[in-house]
Amino acid sequence: MKRIIAPLLFGLIGAAILVSLGTWQMQRLEWKRGILSKIESTISGDPIALPQLISPSEQEYMPVRLTGQIGDQALFVLVSAKRVGAGWRVISPMTTVEGRRILLDRGFTPVENKTAPPRAEQITLLGNLHWPDDRNSSTPENDVAKNTWFARDIAQMAELLDTEPLLVIAREIAPPDPGLTLLPVDTAGIPNDHLQYAITWFSLAVVWLLMTGALIWRRSKED
């Protein structure tokens, strides 16, 4: 009996730790689902006018409706779209009827089509405010000279295009932007891997208990 007490305690304590980690991940899963639900509700909410005071933490994904003109300039951000492949996000300045000049993410064009159709007419759009976090430790620096951007660095883009440091991602544009496919904001790019982590921890707990049981059985046979 003494030979199995130590592995039994070790097995039970280890399994309890693994189960607690799995339970914590399940709690994180519910927390993340709540956040994603709130973001989706914000994205699809009733649009408002462009806010005068900017607060990224409070206004992220806020829907806005704007009327104005798109400028002739365009910046091209290298991205990859599902089922399409590499291409460019097209960022242009937009001057609203109220006289504000902001950054507008007009959508996607294939990588071989590094052009942005000029828009002389007035347009109306529905979009969402966004402060993207595109850059990480492996993201190259933007090649401004060649107009090849690897991250939507709002401050740098705003300075270059002489706009407010404010980006709107288009969801609807009327009349539509010819040659461009809209890439509206959504929650698809926000990771939610907590269920997989929970399954991993719970599976490890089962394996731990099976190994403990095997060890105890072997020791019992040695007596």
SEBAZA-636952 format. One record per residue: x, y, z of N, C-alpha, C in turn; residue number from 1; residue in one letter. Coordinates in Angstrom, 1 decimal. Layout:
   neast  nnorth     nup  caeast  canorth    caup   ceast  cnorth     cup  resi  resn
       X       Y       Z       X        Y       Z       X       Y       Z   NUM     A
...
end
This chain:
   neast  nnorth     nup  caeast  canorth    caup   ceast  cnorth     cup  resi  resn
     0.8    -1.2     0.0     0.0      0.0     0.0     0.9     1.3     0.0     1     M
     2.0     1.2     0.8     2.8      2.4     0.9     3.4     2.7    -0.5     2     K
     3.6     1.7    -1.3     4.3      1.9    -2.6     3.4     2.7    -3.6     3     R
     2.1     2.7    -3.3     1.2      3.4    -4.3     0.7     4.7    -3.8     4     I
     1.0     5.0    -2.5     0.5      6.3    -2.0     1.1     7.5    -2.7     5     I
     2.4     7.5    -2.8     3.1      8.6    -3.4     2.7     8.8    -4.9     6     A
     2.7     7.8    -5.8     2.2      8.1    -7.1     0.8     8.4    -7.2     7     P
    -0.1     7.9    -6.3    -1.5      8.2    -6.3    -1.7     9.7    -6.0     8     L
    -1.0    10.2    -4.9    -1.1     11.6    -4.6    -0.5    12.5    -5.7     9     L
     0.6    12.1    -6.2     1.2     12.8    -7.3     0.3    12.9    -8.5    10     F
    -0.3    11.8    -8.8    -1.3     11.7   -10.0    -2.5    12.6    -9.8    11     G
    -3.1    12.5    -8.5    -4.3     13.3    -8.3    -4.0    14.8    -8.2    12     L
    -2.9    15.2    -7.6    -2.5     16.6    -7.6    -2.3    17.1    -9.0    13     I
    -1.5    16.4    -9.8    -1.2     16.8   -11.2    -2.5    16.9   -12.0    14     G
    -3.4    15.9   -11.9    -4.6     16.0   -12.6    -5.5    17.2   -12.2    15     A
    -5.5    17.4   -10.9    -6.3     18.6   -10.4    -5.7    19.9   -11.0    16     A
    -4.4    20.0   -11.0    -3.8     21.2   -11.6    -4.2    21.4   -13.1    17     I
    -4.1    20.3   -13.8    -4.5     20.3   -15.3    -6.0    20.6   -15.5    18     L
    -6.8    20.0   -14.6    -8.3     20.3   -14.7    -8.6    21.8   -14.4    19     V
    -7.9    22.3   -13.4    -8.1     23.7   -13.1    -7.6    24.7   -14.2    20     S
    -6.6    24.3   -14.9    -6.1     25.1   -16.1    -7.2    25.0   -17.2    21     L
    -7.7    23.8   -17.4    -8.8     23.7   -18.4   -10.0    24.5   -18.0    22     G
   -10.4    24.5   -16.7   -11.5     25.2   -16.3   -11.3    26.7   -16.5    23     T
   -10.1    27.2   -16.2    -9.8     28.6   -16.4    -9.9    29.0   -17.8    24     W
    -9.5    28.1   -18.7    -9.6     28.4   -20.2   -11.1    28.5   -20.6    25     Q
   -11.9    27.6   -20.0   -13.4     27.7   -20.3   -13.9    29.0   -19.8    26     M
   -13.5    29.5   -18.7   -13.9     30.8   -18.2   -13.4    31.9   -19.1    27     Q
   -12.2    31.8   -19.6   -11.7     32.8   -20.6   -12.5    32.7   -21.9    28     R
   -12.9    31.5   -22.2   -13.7     31.4   -23.5   -15.0    32.2   -23.4    29     L
   -15.7    32.1   -22.2   -16.9     32.9   -22.0   -16.6    34.4   -22.0    30     E
   -15.5    34.7   -21.4   -15.1     36.1   -21.4   -14.9    36.7   -22.8    31     W
   -14.1    35.9   -23.6   -13.8     36.3   -25.0   -15.1    36.4   -25.8    32     K
   -16.0    35.4   -25.6   -17.3     35.4   -26.4   -18.1    36.7   -26.1    33     R
   -18.0    37.1   -24.8   -18.7     38.3   -24.5   -18.1    39.5   -25.1    34     G
   -16.8    39.6   -25.2   -16.1     40.7   -25.9   -16.5    40.7   -27.4    35     I
   -16.4    39.5   -28.0   -16.7     39.5   -29.5   -18.2    39.8   -29.7    36     L
   -19.1    39.4   -28.9   -20.5     39.8   -29.0   -20.6    41.3   -28.9    37     S
   -19.9    41.9   -28.0   -20.0     43.4   -27.8   -19.5    44.1   -29.1    38     K
   -18.3    43.6   -29.6   -17.7     44.2   -30.8   -18.7    44.1   -32.0    39     I
   -19.3    42.9   -32.2   -20.2     42.7   -33.3   -21.4    43.6   -33.1    40     E
   -21.9    43.8   -31.9   -23.0     44.7   -31.7   -22.6    46.1   -32.0    41     S
   -21.4    46.5   -31.7   -21.0     47.9   -32.0   -20.8    48.1   -33.5    42     T
   -20.2    47.1   -34.2   -20.0     47.2   -35.6   -21.3    47.4   -36.3    43     I
   -22.3    46.7   -36.0   -23.6     46.7   -36.7   -24.6    47.7   -36.1    44     S
   -24.2    48.6   -35.2   -25.1     49.5   -34.6   -25.5    50.7   -35.5    45     G
   -26.3    51.6   -35.0   -26.7     52.7   -35.7   -25.6    53.7   -36.0    46     D
   -25.4    54.1   -37.2   -24.2     55.0   -37.5   -24.5    56.4   -36.9    47     P
   -23.4    57.1   -36.6   -23.4     58.4   -36.1   -22.6    59.3   -37.0    48     I
   -22.6    60.6   -36.7   -21.7     61.5   -37.4   -20.3    61.3   -36.8    49     A
   -19.3    61.8   -37.6   -17.9     61.6   -37.2   -17.7    62.4   -35.9    50     L
   -17.2    61.8   -34.8   -17.0     62.5   -33.5   -16.0    63.6   -33.6    51     P
   -16.2    64.6   -32.9   -15.3     65.7   -32.8   -14.1    65.4   -31.9    52     Q
   -14.3    64.8   -30.8   -13.3     64.4   -29.9   -13.0    62.9   -30.1    53     L
   -11.7    62.6   -30.3   -11.3     61.2   -30.7   -10.9    60.5   -29.4    54     I
   -11.5    59.3   -29.2   -11.1     58.5   -28.1   -11.1    57.0   -28.6    55     S
    -9.9    56.5   -29.0    -9.8     55.2   -29.6   -10.4    54.1   -28.7    56     P
   -10.1    54.2   -27.4   -10.6     53.1   -26.5   -12.1    53.1   -26.4    57     S
   -12.8    54.2   -26.6   -14.2     54.2   -26.5   -14.9    54.2   -27.9    58     E
   -14.2    54.5   -28.9   -14.8     54.6   -30.2   -14.4    53.5   -31.2    59     Q
   -13.6    52.6   -30.8   -13.2     51.5   -31.7   -14.4    50.8   -32.2    60     E
   -14.4    50.6   -33.6   -15.5     49.9   -34.3   -16.8    50.7   -34.4    61     Y
   -16.8    52.0   -33.9   -18.0     52.7   -33.9   -18.4    53.0   -35.4    62     M
   -19.7    52.7   -35.7   -20.2     53.0   -37.1   -20.4    54.5   -37.3    63     P
   -20.0    54.9   -38.5   -20.2     56.3   -38.9   -20.8    56.4   -40.3    64     V
   -21.5    57.5   -40.6   -22.0     57.7   -41.9   -21.4    59.1   -42.4    65     R
   -20.8    59.1   -43.6   -20.1     60.3   -44.0   -20.5    60.6   -45.5    66     L
   -20.4    61.8   -45.8   -20.6     62.3   -47.2   -19.4    63.2   -47.5    67     T
   -18.8    63.1   -48.7   -17.7     63.9   -49.1   -17.1    63.4   -50.3    68     G
   -15.8    63.8   -50.5   -15.1     63.5   -51.7   -13.8    62.7   -51.4    69     Q
   -13.5    61.7   -52.2   -12.2     61.0   -52.0   -11.1    61.7   -52.8    70     I
   -10.0    61.9   -52.2    -8.9     62.5   -52.9    -8.2    61.6   -53.9    71     G
    -7.3    62.2   -54.7    -6.7     61.5   -55.8    -5.5    60.6   -55.2    72     D
    -5.0    60.9   -54.1    -3.9     60.1   -53.6    -4.3    58.8   -53.0    73     Q
    -3.4    57.8   -53.0    -3.7     56.5   -52.4    -2.5    55.8   -51.9    74     A
    -2.6    55.2   -50.8    -1.5     54.4   -50.2    -1.9    52.9   -50.3    75     L
    -0.9    52.0   -50.5    -1.2     50.6   -50.8    -0.6    49.8   -49.7    76     F
    -1.4    49.0   -49.0    -1.0     48.2   -47.9    -1.1    46.7   -48.3    77     V
     0.0    46.0   -48.3     0.1     44.6   -48.7    -0.7    43.7   -47.8    78     L
    -1.7    43.0   -48.2    -2.5     42.1   -47.4    -2.7    40.8   -48.2    79     V
    -3.4    39.9   -47.6    -3.8     38.6   -48.2    -5.3    38.4   -47.9    80     S
    -6.1    38.3   -48.9    -7.5     38.0   -48.8    -7.9    36.6   -49.0    81     A
    -8.8    36.1   -48.2    -9.2     34.7   -48.3    -9.8    34.4   -49.7    82     K
    -9.3    33.2   -50.3    -9.8     32.7   -51.6    -9.4    33.6   -52.7    83     R
    -8.6    34.6   -52.5    -8.2     35.6   -53.5    -6.7    35.6   -53.6    84     V
    -6.0    35.7   -52.5    -4.6     35.8   -52.4    -4.1    37.2   -52.1    85     G
    -2.9    37.5   -52.5    -2.2     38.7   -52.2    -2.9    39.9   -52.9    86     A
    -2.8    41.0   -52.3    -3.4     42.2   -52.9    -3.1    43.4   -52.0    87     G
    -3.8    44.5   -52.3    -3.6     45.8   -51.6    -4.8    46.3   -50.9    88     W
    -4.7    46.8   -49.7    -5.7     47.6   -49.1    -5.4    49.1   -49.6    89     R
    -6.4    49.7   -50.1    -6.2     51.1   -50.7    -6.7    52.1   -49.6    90     V
    -5.8    53.0   -49.2    -6.1     54.0   -48.2    -6.0    55.4   -48.9    91     I
    -7.0    56.1   -48.9    -7.1     57.4   -49.6    -7.5    58.5   -48.6    92     S
    -7.2    59.8   -48.8    -7.8     60.8   -48.0    -9.2    61.1   -48.4    93     P
   -10.0    61.5   -47.5   -11.4     61.8   -47.8   -11.7    63.2   -47.1    94     M
   -12.3    64.1   -47.8   -12.7     65.4   -47.3   -14.2    65.4   -47.1    95     T
   -14.7    65.5   -45.9   -16.2     65.4   -45.7   -16.8    66.8   -46.0    96     T
   -18.1    66.8   -46.1   -18.8     68.0   -46.4   -18.7    69.0   -45.3    97     V
   -18.3    68.5   -44.1   -18.1     69.5   -43.0   -16.6    70.0   -43.1    98     E
   -15.8    69.6   -44.0   -14.5     70.1   -44.2   -13.4    69.3   -43.4    99     G
   -13.7    68.2   -42.9   -12.7     67.4   -42.2   -12.1    66.5   -43.2   100     R
   -10.8    66.3   -43.0   -10.0     65.4   -43.9    -9.5    64.2   -43.1   101     R
    -9.9    63.0   -43.5    -9.6     61.8   -42.7    -9.0    60.7   -43.7   102     I
    -8.6    59.6   -43.1    -8.1     58.5   -43.9    -9.3    57.5   -44.1   103     L
    -9.4    57.0   -45.4   -10.5     56.1   -45.7    -9.9    54.8   -46.3   104     L
   -10.2    53.7   -45.7    -9.8     52.4   -46.2   -10.9    52.0   -47.2   105     D
   -10.6    52.1   -48.5   -11.6     51.9   -49.6   -11.8    50.5   -49.9   106     R
   -10.9    49.6   -49.5   -11.1     48.1   -49.8    -9.9    47.5   -50.5   107     G
   -10.1    46.4   -51.2    -9.1     45.5   -51.7    -9.0    45.5   -53.2   108     F
    -7.7    45.5   -53.7    -7.5     45.3   -55.1    -6.4    44.2   -55.3   109     T
    -6.5    43.4   -56.3    -5.4     42.3   -56.5    -4.0    42.9   -56.6   110     P
    -3.1    42.1   -56.3    -1.7     42.6   -56.2    -1.2    43.1   -57.5   111     V
    -1.7    42.5   -58.6    -1.2     43.0   -59.9    -1.8    44.3   -60.4   112     E
    -2.8    44.8   -59.6    -3.5     46.0   -60.0    -3.3    47.1   -58.9   113     N
    -2.1    47.6   -58.9    -1.7     48.6   -57.9    -2.2    50.0   -58.4   114     K
    -3.5    50.2   -58.5    -4.1     51.4   -58.9    -5.3    51.7   -58.0   115     T
    -5.7    53.0   -57.9    -6.9     53.3   -57.2    -7.7    54.3   -58.1   116     A
    -8.9    53.9   -58.5    -9.7     54.7   -59.4   -10.0    56.1   -58.7   117     P
    -9.7    57.2   -59.4   -10.0     58.5   -58.9   -11.5    58.7   -58.8   118     P
   -11.9    59.5   -57.8   -13.4     59.7   -57.6   -13.6    61.2   -57.6   119     R
   -14.2    61.7   -58.6   -14.5     63.2   -58.7   -15.8    63.5   -58.1   120     A
   -16.7    62.6   -58.1   -18.1     62.9   -57.6   -18.2    62.7   -56.1   121     E
   -19.2    63.3   -55.5   -19.4     63.2   -54.1   -20.0    61.8   -53.8   122     Q
   -19.5    61.2   -52.7   -19.9     59.9   -52.3   -20.5    59.9   -50.9   123     I
   -21.3    58.9   -50.6   -21.8     58.7   -49.2   -21.3    57.3   -48.8   124     T
   -20.9    57.2   -47.6   -20.4     55.9   -47.1   -20.8    55.6   -45.7   125     L
   -21.0    54.3   -45.5   -21.1     53.8   -44.1   -19.9    53.0   -43.8   126     L
   -19.3    53.3   -42.6   -18.0     52.6   -42.3   -17.9    52.6   -40.8   127     G
   -16.7    52.1   -40.4   -16.4     52.0   -38.9   -15.1    52.6   -38.6   128     N
   -15.0    53.3   -37.5   -13.7     53.8   -37.0   -12.9    52.6   -36.6   129     L
   -11.6    52.7   -36.9   -10.7     51.6   -36.5    -9.3    52.1   -36.3   130     H
    -8.7    51.5   -35.3    -7.3     51.8   -35.0    -6.6    50.4   -35.1   131     W
    -6.2    50.0   -36.3    -5.7     48.7   -36.5    -4.3    48.5   -35.8   132     P
    -4.1    47.2   -35.4    -2.8     46.8   -34.8    -2.1    45.8   -35.7   133     D
    -1.6    46.3   -36.9    -1.1     45.5   -37.9     0.4    45.1   -37.7   134     D
     1.0    45.8   -36.9     2.5     45.7   -36.7     2.9    44.8   -35.6   135     R
     3.8    43.8   -35.9     4.4     43.0   -34.8     5.9    43.0   -35.0   136     N
     6.7    42.2   -34.3     8.1     42.2   -34.3     8.7    41.8   -35.7   137     S
     7.9    41.1   -36.5     8.4     40.6   -37.8     7.9    41.5   -39.0   138     S
     7.1    42.5   -38.7     6.6     43.3   -39.8     7.7    44.3   -40.3   139     T
     7.9    44.2   -41.6     8.9     45.1   -42.2     8.5    46.6   -42.1   140     P
     9.5    47.5   -42.2     9.1     48.9   -42.2     8.5    49.2   -43.5   141     E
     7.6    50.2   -43.5     6.9     50.6   -44.7     7.9    51.3   -45.7   142     N
     7.7    50.9   -47.0     8.6     51.5   -48.0     7.8    52.6   -48.6   143     D
     7.9    53.8   -48.0     7.1     55.0   -48.4     7.5    55.4   -49.8   144     V
     8.8    55.3   -50.2     9.2     55.7   -51.5     8.6    54.9   -52.6   145     A
     8.4    53.6   -52.4     7.7     52.8   -53.4     6.2    52.6   -53.2   146     K
     5.7    53.3   -52.2     4.3     53.2   -51.8     3.9    51.8   -51.6   147     N
     4.7    51.1   -50.8     4.4     49.7   -50.4     4.4    49.7   -48.8   148     T
     3.2    49.5   -48.3     3.0     49.6   -46.8     2.8    48.1   -46.3   149     W
     3.3    47.8   -45.2     3.1     46.5   -44.6     2.2    46.6   -43.3   150     F
     1.9    47.8   -42.9     1.1     48.0   -41.7     0.4    49.4   -41.9   151     A
    -0.9    49.4   -41.4    -1.6     50.7   -41.5    -1.2    51.5   -40.3   152     R
    -0.1    52.2   -40.4     0.4     53.1   -39.3    -0.3    54.4   -39.5   153     D
    -1.3    54.6   -38.7    -2.2     55.8   -38.9    -1.5    57.1   -38.9   154     I
    -0.6    57.3   -37.9     0.1     58.5   -37.7     0.9    58.9   -38.9   155     A
     1.7    57.9   -39.4     2.5     58.0   -40.6     1.7    58.3   -41.8   156     Q
     0.6    57.6   -42.0    -0.2     57.8   -43.2    -0.9    59.2   -43.1   157     M
    -1.4    59.6   -41.9    -2.0     60.9   -41.8    -1.1    62.0   -42.1   158     A
     0.2    61.9   -41.7     1.1     62.9   -41.9     1.4    63.0   -43.4   159     E
     1.5    61.9   -44.1     1.8     61.9   -45.5     0.7    62.4   -46.4   160     L
    -0.5    62.1   -46.0    -1.7     62.5   -46.8    -2.4    63.8   -46.2   161     L
    -1.8    64.4   -45.1    -2.3     65.6   -44.6    -3.7    65.5   -44.1   162     D
    -4.0    64.4   -43.3    -5.3     64.2   -42.7    -5.2    64.2   -41.2   163     T
    -6.4    64.1   -40.6    -6.5     63.8   -39.2    -6.0    62.3   -39.0   164     E
    -5.4    62.0   -37.8    -5.0     60.6   -37.6    -6.2    59.8   -37.2   165     P
    -7.1    59.6   -38.2    -8.4     59.0   -38.0    -8.7    58.1   -39.2   166     L
    -9.0    56.8   -39.0    -9.2     55.9   -40.1   -10.6    55.4   -40.1   167     L
   -11.3    55.4   -41.2   -12.6     54.8   -41.4   -12.5    53.7   -42.4   168     V
   -13.0    52.5   -42.0   -13.0     51.3   -42.9   -14.4    51.3   -43.5   169     I
   -14.4    51.4   -44.9   -15.7     51.5   -45.6   -16.4    50.1   -45.5   170     A
   -17.7    50.2   -45.2   -18.6     49.1   -45.3   -19.6    49.1   -46.5   171     R
   -20.0    50.3   -46.8   -20.8     50.6   -48.0   -20.4    51.9   -48.6   172     E
   -20.3    52.0   -49.9   -19.9     53.2   -50.6   -20.9    53.4   -51.7   173     I
   -21.5    54.6   -51.8   -22.5     54.9   -52.9   -22.1    56.2   -53.5   174     A
   -21.8    56.2   -54.8   -21.8     55.1   -55.8   -20.6    54.2   -55.4   175     P
   -20.7    52.9   -55.8   -19.6     51.9   -55.4   -18.3    52.3   -56.0   176     P
   -17.2    51.9   -55.4   -15.8     52.1   -55.9   -15.5    51.1   -56.9   177     D
   -15.3    51.5   -58.2   -15.1     50.5   -59.3   -13.7    49.9   -59.1   178     P
   -13.7    48.6   -59.2   -12.4     47.8   -59.2   -11.9    47.5   -57.8   179     G
   -12.7    47.9   -56.8   -12.3     47.6   -55.4   -13.3    46.8   -54.7   180     L
   -12.9    45.8   -53.9   -13.7     45.0   -53.0   -13.7    45.5   -51.6   181     T
   -14.8    45.8   -51.0   -14.8     46.3   -49.6   -14.3    45.2   -48.7   182     L
   -13.5    45.6   -47.7   -13.1     44.7   -46.6   -13.5    45.3   -45.3   183     L
   -14.8    45.3   -45.0   -15.3     45.9   -43.7   -14.7    45.2   -42.5   184     P
   -14.7    45.9   -41.4   -14.2     45.3   -40.1   -15.2    44.2   -39.7   185     V
   -14.7    43.2   -39.1   -15.4     42.1   -38.4   -14.6    41.5   -37.3   186     D
   -15.1    40.5   -36.7   -14.4     39.8   -35.6   -13.6    38.6   -36.1   187     T
   -13.6    38.3   -37.4   -12.9     37.1   -37.9   -11.5    37.1   -37.5   188     A
   -10.8    38.2   -37.5    -9.4     38.2   -37.3    -9.0    38.3   -35.8   189     G
   -10.0    38.3   -34.9    -9.7     38.3   -33.5    -9.6    36.9   -33.0   190     I
    -8.5    36.5   -32.5    -8.3     35.0   -32.1    -9.2    34.7   -30.9   191     P
    -9.7    33.5   -30.9   -10.4     33.0   -29.8   -10.1    31.5   -29.7   192     N
    -9.0    31.1   -29.1    -8.5     29.7   -29.1    -8.7    29.1   -27.7   193     D
    -9.5    29.7   -26.9    -9.6     29.2   -25.5   -10.2    27.8   -25.4   194     H
   -11.1    27.5   -26.3   -11.7     26.1   -26.3   -10.7    25.1   -26.6   195     L
    -9.8    25.3   -27.6    -8.7     24.4   -28.0    -7.8    24.2   -26.8   196     Q
    -7.5    25.3   -26.1    -6.6     25.2   -25.0    -7.2    24.4   -23.9   197     Y
    -8.5    24.6   -23.6    -9.2     23.9   -22.6    -9.2    22.4   -22.9   198     A
    -9.5    22.0   -24.1    -9.5     20.6   -24.5    -8.1    20.0   -24.3   199     I
    -7.1    20.8   -24.6    -5.7     20.3   -24.4    -5.4    20.0   -23.0   200     T
    -5.8    20.9   -22.1    -5.5     20.7   -20.6    -6.3    19.5   -20.1   201     W
    -7.6    19.4   -20.5    -8.5     18.3   -20.0    -7.9    17.0   -20.6   202     F
    -7.4    17.0   -21.8    -6.9     15.8   -22.4    -5.6    15.3   -21.6   203     S
    -4.8    16.3   -21.3    -3.6     16.0   -20.5    -3.9    15.5   -19.2   204     L
    -5.0    16.0   -18.6    -5.4     15.5   -17.3    -5.8    14.0   -17.4   205     A
    -6.5    13.6   -18.4    -6.9     12.2   -18.7    -5.7    11.4   -18.8   206     V
    -4.8    11.8   -19.7    -3.5     11.1   -19.9    -2.7    10.9   -18.6   207     V
    -2.7    12.0   -17.8    -2.0     12.0   -16.6    -2.6    10.9   -15.6   208     W
    -3.9    10.8   -15.6    -4.5      9.9   -14.7    -4.3     8.4   -15.2   209     L
    -4.4     8.3   -16.6    -4.1      6.9   -17.1    -2.7     6.5   -16.8   210     L
    -1.7     7.4   -17.0    -0.3      7.0   -16.7    -0.2     6.7   -15.2   211     M
    -0.9     7.5   -14.3    -0.8      7.2   -12.9    -1.4     5.8   -12.6   212     T
    -2.5     5.5   -13.2    -3.2      4.2   -13.0    -2.3     3.1   -13.4   213     G
    -1.6     3.3   -14.6    -0.7      2.3   -15.1     0.5     2.1   -14.1   214     A
     1.0     3.2   -13.6     2.1      3.1   -12.7     1.7     2.3   -11.4   215     L
     0.5     2.7   -10.9     0.1      2.0    -9.6    -0.2     0.6    -9.9   216     I
    -0.7     0.2   -11.0    -1.0     -1.2   -11.4     0.3    -2.0   -11.4   217     W
     1.3    -1.4   -12.0     2.6     -2.1   -12.1     3.2    -2.3   -10.7   218     R
     3.1    -1.3    -9.9     3.7     -1.4    -8.5     2.9    -2.4    -7.7   219     R
     1.6    -2.5    -7.9     0.8     -3.4    -7.2     1.2    -4.9    -7.6   220     S
     1.5    -5.1    -8.8     1.9     -6.4    -9.3     3.3    -6.8    -8.7   221     K
     4.1    -5.8    -8.4     5.4     -6.1    -7.8     5.4    -6.6    -6.4   222     E
     4.3    -6.3    -5.7     4.1     -6.7    -4.3     3.9    -8.2    -4.2   223     D
end
